[in-house]
Every structure is written in structure tokens, then in C-alpha cells.
């Protein structure tokens, strides 16, 4: 399986950004437009890259195909430092924060930056603890592990 992302003209910029932000990511191939195509000859057509062992292709297809929240990429993090690094990177330079760990990067691609601790707290066998975790999450943009834990443990 390969995930395919449409960009106006920023496929290489996006792939380089993602590969610089996420660990062990790499660009594996760049293809270029030939003559008589919708973009100029020798401009970037597609960029193949890998994130977290998954294959992606970014296409410079021209305008008209906006990204939506109906597709997002969920990234699980072990530490708050990892959450902060990815969140800050994705929301920089025109990205947008949303709620409950969701954000959009500068190209409008939706991401969920989720600490593993959130899943542990939401699936707590004690329904009151799970409900407190859920309510705390709903008040957060970037997920704060300490804030979640405190909401569950100190209530």
C-alpha cells in the first residue's frame, strides 16, 4: 500500500519537511514532468518518501485538490518532548492547531499527535477515570500528558 498526497506545486518541499521532522524518514525517489504536461518541463512531478516504514507519494498536480480532515495521519508518541517537537514543527509557518491532539501543517494535511498515555487513560477499566481523561482531552489542543494524568489521578 502507498499513501498518495496531492499538492499544488509543493510536493518536494513537503516531503523534505516531513523527512526532516519525523525520525528515520527518507526520500526514495523524485520524478520530473516531461514536455507538454500541466506543469513546466523538468519541474517536480512526484516525490516518493517513507515515514514510519510506510510509503508515500507526493504529487505536484496543480491547484484544485485541497486536503481535508476526513483523512489524517495519527502519530503516537512516548514522551511529552516528542509530542511538543512534532506539534510545534507541524503547526509552524502557517500550520494550525485544532482540538484533542489534531493539527494541520502548512499545506493543510491533518495530523493527530497522540501520546500513548492518552490511549492508556481512555481505556482505563474504571469508567470514572476514563471519563476524566476524556473530559481533560476535550479541553486541550496539544495533548499534555501531565495534565491528563493529573486530571485522572488527582480528581
Phi and psi in degrees as GROMACS dihedral restraints (atoms count N, CA, C in turn):
[ dihedral_restraints ]
;  ai    aj    ak    al  type     phi  dphi    fc
    3     4     5     6     1  -138.6    20    10
    4     5     6     7     1   130.2    20    10
    6     7     8     9     1   -88.9    20    10
    7     8     9    10     1   131.7    20    10
    9    10    11    12     1  -113.9    20    10
   10    11    12    13     1   125.1    20    10
   12    13    14    15     1  -118.3    20    10
   13    14    15    16     1   131.5    20    10
   15    16    17    18     1   -97.3    20    10
   16    17    18    19     1   130.0    20    10
   18    19    20    21     1  -126.2    20    10
   19    20    21    22     1   157.7    20    10
   21    22    23    24     1   -65.2    20    10
   22    23    24    25     1   -66.2    20    10
   24    25    26    27     1  -143.1    20    10
   25    26    27    28     1     9.3    20    10
   27    28    29    30     1  -106.5    20    10
   28    29    30    31     1    21.0    20    10
   30    31    32    33     1   -57.4    20    10
   31    32    33    34     1   -46.2    20    10
   33    34    35    36     1   -66.9    20    10
   34    35    36    37     1   -43.3    20    10
   36    37    38    39     1   -57.5    20    10
   37    38    39    40     1   -46.0    20    10
   39    40    41    42     1   -64.4    20    10
   40    41    42    43     1   -46.8    20    10
   42    43    44    45     1   -62.0    20    10
   43    44    45    46     1   -42.6    20    10
   45    46    47    48     1   -63.9    20    10
   46    47    48    49     1   -39.9    20    10
   48    49    50    51     1   -61.7    20    10
   49    50    51    52     1   -51.6    20    10
   51    52    53    54     1   -60.6    20    10
   52    53    54    55     1   -41.8    20    10
   54    55    56    57     1   -69.8    20    10
   55    56    57    58     1   -24.4    20    10
   57    58    59    60     1   -82.3    20    10
   58    59    60    61     1   -24.0    20    10
   60    61    62    63     1   -89.0    20    10
   61    62    63    64     1   -42.5    20    10
   63    64    65    66     1   -95.5    20    10
   64    65    66    67     1   141.5    20    10
   66    67    68    69     1   -66.8    20    10
   67    68    69    70     1   146.9    20    10
   69    70    71    72     1    57.5    20    10
   70    71    72    73     1    25.2    20    10
   72    73    74    75     1   -91.2    20    10
   73    74    75    76     1   152.7    20    10
   75    76    77    78     1  -156.9    20    10
   76    77    78    79     1   147.6    20    10
   78    79    80    81     1   -83.2    20    10
   79    80    81    82     1   132.1    20    10
   81    82    83    84     1  -109.8    20    10
   82    83    84    85     1   -18.9    20    10
   84    85    86    87     1  -167.6    20    10
   85    86    87    88     1   148.5    20    10
   87    88    89    90     1  -131.6    20    10
   88    89    90    91     1   127.9    20    10
   90    91    92    93     1  -112.4    20    10
   91    92    93    94     1   154.0    20    10
   93    94    95    96     1  -122.8    20    10
   94    95    96    97     1   150.3    20    10
   96    97    98    99     1   -65.5    20    10
   97    98    99   100     1   145.3    20    10
   99   100   101   102     1   -93.7    20    10
  100   101   102   103     1  -179.6    20    10
  102   103   104   105     1   -65.2    20    10
  103   104   105   106     1   155.6    20    10
  105   106   107   108     1    62.8    20    10
  106   107   108   109     1    40.2    20    10
  108   109   110   111     1  -115.8    20    10
  109   110   111   112     1   176.8    20    10
  111   112   113   114     1   -69.5    20    10
  112   113   114   115     1   -21.2    20    10
  114   115   116   117     1  -118.4    20    10
  115   116   117   118     1   166.7    20    10
  117   118   119   120     1   -61.9    20    10
  118   119   120   121     1   144.4    20    10
  120   121   122   123     1   -53.3    20    10
  121   122   123   124     1   136.6    20    10
  123   124   125   126     1    74.1    20    10
  124   125   126   127     1     3.9    20    10
  126   127   128   129     1   -81.2    20    10
  127   128   129   130     1   160.0    20    10
  129   130   131   132     1   -65.6    20    10
  130   131   132   133     1   127.6    20    10
  132   133   134   135     1   -91.6    20    10
  133   134   135   136     1   -62.7    20    10
  135   136   137   138     1  -135.2    20    10
  136   137   138   139     1   154.3    20    10
  138   139   140   141     1  -129.1    20    10
  139   140   141   142     1   121.8    20    10
  141   142   143   144     1   -96.1    20    10
  142   143   144   145     1   135.9    20    10
  144   145   146   147     1  -151.6    20    10
  145   146   147   148     1   166.3    20    10
  147   148   149   150     1  -123.9    20    10
  148   149   150   151     1   134.8    20    10
  150   151   152   153     1  -129.3    20    10
  151   152   153   154     1   127.5    20    10
  153   154   155   156     1    52.3    20    10
  154   155   156   157     1    36.2    20    10
  156   157   158   159     1    79.0    20    10
  157   158   159   160     1     0.2    20    10
  159   160   161   162     1  -101.6    20    10
  160   161   162   163     1   145.5    20    10
  162   163   164   165     1   -90.1    20    10
  163   164   165   166     1   140.1    20    10
  165   166   167   168     1  -132.4    20    10
  166   167   168   169     1   150.7    20    10
  168   169   170   171     1  -129.6    20    10
  169   170   171   172     1   127.5    20    10
  171   172   173   174     1  -104.8    20    10
  172   173   174   175     1   129.3    20    10
  174   175   176   177     1  -111.8    20    10
  175   176   177   178     1   135.2    20    10
  177   178   179   180     1   -90.0    20    10
  178   179   180   181     1    94.2    20    10
  180   181   182   183     1  -105.3    20    10
  181   182   183   184     1     0.0    20    10
  183   184   185   186     1    88.6    20    10
  184   185   186   187     1   174.3    20    10
  186   187   188   189     1   -71.3    20    10
  187   188   189   190     1   162.2    20    10
  189   190   191   192     1   114.8    20    10
  190   191   192   193     1    -5.4    20    10
  192   193   194   195     1  -125.7    20    10
  193   194   195   196     1    83.6    20    10
  195   196   197   198     1   -77.6    20    10
  196   197   198   199     1   147.3    20    10
  198   199   200   201     1   -74.9    20    10
  199   200   201   202     1   149.2    20    10
  201   202   203   204     1  -131.4    20    10
  202   203   204   205     1   166.6    20    10
  204   205   206   207     1   -72.5    20    10
  205   206   207   208     1    -6.2    20    10
  207   208   209   210     1   -68.3    20    10
  208   209   210   211     1   -16.1    20    10
  210   211   212   213     1  -127.2    20    10
  211   212   213   214     1   129.0    20    10
  213   214   215   216     1  -142.5    20    10
  214   215   216   217     1   164.0    20    10
  216   217   218   219     1  -112.2    20    10
  217   218   219   220     1   123.5    20    10
  219   220   221   222     1   -99.9    20    10
  220   221   222   223     1   124.0    20    10
  222   223   224   225     1  -118.4    20    10
  223   224   225   226     1   123.5    20    10
  225   226   227   228     1   -93.6    20    10
  226   227   228   229     1   137.1    20    10
  228   229   230   231     1  -124.1    20    10
  229   230   231   232     1   146.3    20    10
  231   232   233   234     1   -88.0    20    10
  232   233   234   235     1   -36.9    20    10
  234   235   236   237     1  -122.8    20    10
  235   236   237   238     1   162.8    20    10
  237   238   239   240     1   -65.8    20    10
  238   239   240   241     1   -34.0    20    10
  240   241   242   243     1   -61.2    20    10
  241   242   243   244     1   -40.6    20    10
  243   244   245   246     1   -67.0    20    10
  244   245   246   247     1   -43.8    20    10
  246   247   248   249     1   -56.9    20    10
  247   248   249   250     1   -50.3    20    10
  249   250   251   252     1   -60.2    20    10
  250   251   252   253     1   -45.1    20    10
  252   253   254   255     1   -60.1    20    10
  253   254   255   256     1   -50.1    20    10
  255   256   257   258     1   -69.0    20    10
  256   257   258   259     1   -43.9    20    10
  258   259   260   261     1   -60.0    20    10
  259   260   261   262     1   -49.8    20    10
  261   262   263   264     1   -63.8    20    10
  262   263   264   265     1   -38.8    20    10
  264   265   266   267     1   -65.6    20    10
  265   266   267   268     1   -45.4    20    10
  267   268   269   270     1   -69.9    20    10
  268   269   270   271     1   -33.8    20    10
  270   271   272   273     1   -90.0    20    10
  271   272   273   274     1    -4.2    20    10
  273   274   275   276     1   -72.2    20    10
  274   275   276   277     1   158.0    20    10
  276   277   278   279     1    54.4    20    10
  277   278   279   280     1    44.8    20    10
  279   280   281   282     1   105.1    20    10
  280   281   282   283     1    -2.6    20    10
  282   283   284   285     1   -70.3    20    10
  283   284   285   286     1   170.5    20    10
  285   286   287   288     1  -134.9    20    10
  286   287   288   289     1   138.3    20    10
  288   289   290   291     1   -81.9    20    10
  289   290   291   292     1   146.4    20    10
  291   292   293   294     1  -127.1    20    10
  292   293   294   295     1  -151.2    20    10
  294   295   296   297     1  -110.1    20    10
  295   296   297   298     1   156.3    20    10
  297   298   299   300     1    61.2    20    10
  298   299   300   301     1    35.6    20    10
  300   301   302   303     1    89.4    20    10
  301   302   303   304     1     3.7    20    10
  303   304   305   306     1   -93.2    20    10
  304   305   306   307     1   143.7    20    10
  306   307   308   309     1  -152.4    20    10
  307   308   309   310     1   170.1    20    10
  309   310   311   312     1  -126.1    20    10
  310   311   312   313     1   141.7    20    10
  312   313   314   315     1   -82.6    20    10
  313   314   315   316     1  -179.4    20    10
  315   316   317   318     1   -64.2    20    10
  316   317   318   319     1   -16.1    20    10
  318   319   320   321     1   -97.0    20    10
  319   320   321   322     1    -0.7    20    10
  321   322   323   324     1    90.5    20    10
  322   323   324   325     1     4.9    20    10
  324   325   326   327     1   -74.3    20    10
  325   326   327   328     1   132.2    20    10
  327   328   329   330     1   -88.4    20    10
  328   329   330   331     1   137.8    20    10
  330   331   332   333     1  -131.7    20    10
  331   332   333   334     1   149.8    20    10
  333   334   335   336     1  -120.0    20    10
  334   335   336   337     1   116.1    20    10
  336   337   338   339     1  -104.3    20    10
  337   338   339   340     1   104.5    20    10
  339   340   341   342     1  -121.8    20    10
  340   341   342   343     1   119.7    20    10
  342   343   344   345     1   -71.7    20    10
  343   344   345   346     1   142.2    20    10
  345   346   347   348     1   -55.3    20    10
  346   347   348   349     1   -31.5    20    10
  348   349   350   351     1   -59.9    20    10
  349   350   351   352     1   -32.5    20    10
  351   352   353   354     1   -60.3    20    10
  352   353   354   355     1   -48.9    20    10
  354   355   356   357     1   -60.6    20    10
  355   356   357   358     1   -39.6    20    10
  357   358   359   360     1   -62.1    20    10
  358   359   360   361     1   -44.3    20    10
  360   361   362   363     1   -72.1    20    10
  361   362   363   364     1   -38.4    20    10
  363   364   365   366     1   -67.3    20    10
  364   365   366   367     1   -27.0    20    10
  366   367   368   369     1  -100.3    20    10
  367   368   369   370     1    16.0    20    10
  369   370   371   372     1   -55.7    20    10
  370   371   372   373     1   134.6    20    10
  372   373   374   375     1   -65.0    20    10
  373   374   375   376     1   -20.4    20    10
  375   376   377   378     1   -83.9    20    10
  376   377   378   379     1   112.3    20    10
  378   379   380   381     1   -61.1    20    10
  379   380   381   382     1   -28.1    20    10
  381   382   383   384     1   -70.0    20    10
  382   383   384   385     1   -40.5    20    10
  384   385   386   387     1   -65.7    20    10
  385   386   387   388     1   -44.2    20    10
  387   388   389   390     1   -61.0    20    10
  388   389   390   391     1   -42.5    20    10
  390   391   392   393     1   -64.3    20    10
  391   392   393   394     1   -38.8    20    10
  393   394   395   396     1   -65.3    20    10
  394   395   396   397     1   -39.1    20    10
  396   397   398   399     1   -63.1    20    10
  397   398   399   400     1   -44.1    20    10
  399   400   401   402     1   -62.9    20    10
  400   401   402   403     1   -45.0    20    10
  402   403   404   405     1   -64.1    20    10
  403   404   405   406     1   -40.1    20    10
  405   406   407   408     1   -64.1    20    10
  406   407   408   409     1   -44.1    20    10
  408   409   410   411     1   -57.9    20    10
  409   410   411   412     1   -40.3    20    10
  411   412   413   414     1   -65.0    20    10
  412   413   414   415     1   -17.1    20    10
  414   415   416   417     1   -93.2    20    10
  415   416   417   418     1    -5.2    20    10
  417   418   419   420     1  -104.1    20    10
  418   419   420   421     1   147.3    20    10
  420   421   422   423     1   -89.4    20    10
  421   422   423   424     1   -81.7    20    10
  423   424   425   426     1   -74.0    20    10
  424   425   426   427     1   133.6    20    10
  426   427   428   429     1   -72.9    20    10
  427   428   429   430     1   129.1    20    10
  429   430   431   432     1  -107.8    20    10
  430   431   432   433     1   110.0    20    10
  432   433   434   435     1   -60.8    20    10
  433   434   435   436     1   -45.2    20    10
  435   436   437   438     1   -64.2    20    10
  436   437   438   439     1   -42.0    20    10
  438   439   440   441     1   -62.2    20    10
  439   440   441   442     1   -41.1    20    10
  441   442   443   444     1   -62.5    20    10
  442   443   444   445     1   -49.5    20    10
  444   445   446   447     1   -60.4    20    10
  445   446   447   448     1   -44.2    20    10
  447   448   449   450     1   -62.9    20    10
  448   449   450   451     1   -38.6    20    10
  450   451   452   453     1   -62.7    20    10
  451   452   453   454     1   -34.6    20    10
  453   454   455   456     1   -84.1    20    10
  454   455   456   457     1   -46.5    20    10
  456   457   458   459     1   -81.3    20    10
  457   458   459   460     1   -33.2    20    10
  459   460   461   462     1   -99.1    20    10
  460   461   462   463     1     1.1    20    10
